[in-house]
Amino acid sequence: MNRNVIRGLHILGTENGNLKLNTNRKYRWHILKRLRENQIKQGDIVLVLTSRGKRSVLVMDVFREETKEKKKKYKQIVKVIEKAPKK
């Protein structure tokens, strides 16, 4: 299954070593084909395009969505900044 969309929360900064997140709303971004082989997972931190420039986002969910059927266009992920630690 080729996952092409992430759902995540904006990272506002760090506070006492913990991430400070904007939990008002989860947003969606499109995973470029060149980044799909990277296997983006829940807990990764990625750099994405937003209306305010490039921002860091914590990935909450990765899934497949047929964007042609939904007729939605999401902004793109630029790169993976940090992978989630393995359990």
N, C-alpha and C positions, 0 to 999 in steps of 0.2 A: 504494500500500500504506500503510495507516494504522497506524503503530506505536503501541502503547499501553503497553509495559512497558520499563523500563530495568533493567540489571544494573550495579551499581557497588560502589565501595569507600568506606568511611568515611574522611574526612580527619581526622587527629588533630591536625594543626597544621602549622607550617612550621619548617624547620630549614635555616639558611643560605640562605634564599630558595627552597628546594625544598619541595614538599609531602611531609608525612609521612603515609603511608597505613597503615591496618589491613588487611594482606593475608591475614589468617587465612581469610576467607571473603567471597565476593561475595554481595550481597543484591539483592533485586528490589523495585521500586516501580512503582506504577501511574501513568501519565501522565494527568492530567485532560484532558477534552476542550478546555477553554479554553487549555491549554498545548500541545496537539498542533500547533496552527497555528504555534507558535514554532520548530518543527523542532529539537528537542533532538538533539544529535549526540554521538558519542564524543569525550571530552575536555572536555565542558562540566562546570561545577560547579553543582550544584543544591542547593536546600534541601529536605529531606524530613522527614516525620514518622517518628519511631521510638518505641520504648517508653520512651526516656529524653528525649523532647522533640524539638525540631527540631535537625537536624544537617546539616552540609555533606557532600556526596557527590560523588566524581569518577565520571562516567559512563564505563563500560567498553564497554557494548553497548546498542543500542536495537533492539527487535524486536517483532513482533506475536505475541500469545498469546491464544487463546480462553479467557478466564477462566471462562466459563460451562461449558465442557467440562471444564476441569481442576478446577472447583469450589474454586478458591483465591481468597483475597481479600488483595491486597497493600495496604500503606499507601501514602499519596499523596505526590506531589511538590507542594511548596508554591509554589516559584518558581525561576526560573533566576537564579543569582547572577552567573555569568560564562560567556560563550561561549568556545569553543575558538578560538585564533587560526587564521585562514585561511592555507592554504599558498600 
